[in-house]
Amino acid sequence: MPKSVIVIDDDEDTVRLFSEFLQEHGVNVVGSGFDGISAVKLFQETKPDVILIDLNMPNGSGFYAIKKIQEINPNARIIAVSADGSYSTEEKLDKLNIPLIQKPFKMDQVISTIES
């Protein structure tokens, strides 16, 4: 059964391209959003298997959304996708047990991370 995913990024082109690529590879994209607040709302509405989320966004950062989603479901599968590969960001994500895919990313890496 295909994994269900929501894609959250403040860049609309990234969301569109990501969604198209995932669907071409058998991943069921059940929602997309452009900020942390919509990420939390979409998570509650769709209950996806995986959340792909950017970290630096307006209207609630990725970290805001991650915190809220983990309060709703501590076992939620979240994958951060960000250009911010700083030590402090990686350290925060490690504490939250969230993998980071760095931009620019290889789509094969995204698919294998979702499937694992």
Sequence and secondary structure as in RCSB ss.txt:
>XXXX:A:sequence
MPKSVIVIDDDEDTVRLFSEFLQEHGVNVVGSGFDGISAVKLFQETKPDVILIDLNMPNGSGFYAIKKIQEINPN
ARIIAVSADGSYSTEEKLDKLNIPLIQKPFKMDQVISTIES
>XXXX:A:secstr
   EEEEE S HHHHHHHHHHHHHTT EEEEEESSHHHHHHHHHHH  SEEEE SS SSS HHHHHHHHHHH TT
  EEEEES   HHHHHHHHHTT  EEESS  HHHHHHHHH 
